[in-house]
Amino acid sequence: MECFICSTESNEVPSSGDYKQLACPDCGEYKISGTAIALFKEHNWKFNVEEARRWLASQQGSGTIPLISSETAATLI
């Protein structure tokens, strides 16, 4: 599967919620909500790669895998 942020080939991690979890070699591991995915498809949005990676880096020390919600996604395009 392609990374939602940078389009690099990434591994999808099995998940049990309304989100996809990816492990990207360039962006790191993150979750993206089903609502955010739907918004990206509907509006043909693209992430600002540098901004999204910066946000992920700021979240990755918290002990949980960062979740990109629809609200967060809208700030990272």
C-alpha positions in Angstrom: 0.0 0.0 0.0 1.2 3.5 -0.7 1.8 5.9 2.2 -1.0 8.5 2.4 1.6 11.2 3.1 4.5 10.6 0.6 3.2 7.8 -1.7 6.2 5.6 -0.8 5.4 1.8 -0.8 4.5 1.1 2.9 3.3 -1.8 4.9 -0.3 -1.8 6.1 -0.5 -3.0 9.8 -3.6 -5.0 10.6 -6.0 -2.8 12.6 -9.3 -3.2 14.4 -10.8 0.2 14.1 -12.1 2.8 11.6 -8.6 3.7 10.5 -5.7 2.3 8.5 -2.4 1.9 10.1 0.7 2.2 8.0 4.5 1.7 8.5 6.2 3.9 6.0 10.0 3.7 5.7 10.2 7.5 5.2 7.4 8.9 7.4 7.3 6.3 10.2 4.3 4.4 11.6 0.9 6.2 11.9 -2.8 5.7 11.7 -5.2 7.7 9.5 -9.0 7.7 10.2 -11.5 6.5 7.7 -13.1 9.9 7.7 -9.8 11.5 6.8 -9.3 9.0 4.0 -12.7 9.7 2.7 -12.1 13.5 2.7 -8.8 13.1 0.8 -10.5 11.0 -1.8 -13.5 13.3 -2.1 -11.5 16.6 -2.4 -8.4 15.1 -4.1 -6.3 16.5 -1.2 -2.6 15.8 -0.9 -0.5 16.1 2.2 2.2 18.8 2.6 4.8 16.1 3.1 7.2 18.2 5.2 4.5 19.6 7.4 2.9 16.1 7.9 6.3 14.5 8.7 7.0 17.4 11.2 3.6 16.7 12.9 4.3 13.0 13.0 7.7 13.5 14.5 6.2 15.8 17.2 3.7 13.0 18.1 6.0 10.0 18.0 7.4 10.2 21.5 4.1 9.9 23.3 4.1 6.1 23.6 1.1 5.8 21.2 1.0 5.6 17.4 -0.1 9.0 16.0 -3.6 9.2 14.6 -4.3 11.6 11.7 -7.9 12.5 12.2 -10.0 14.5 9.7 -9.4 17.7 11.7 -5.6 17.1 11.8 -5.5 16.1 8.2 -7.1 19.4 7.1 -4.3 21.3 8.7 -1.6 19.2 7.0 -2.6 19.7 3.3 
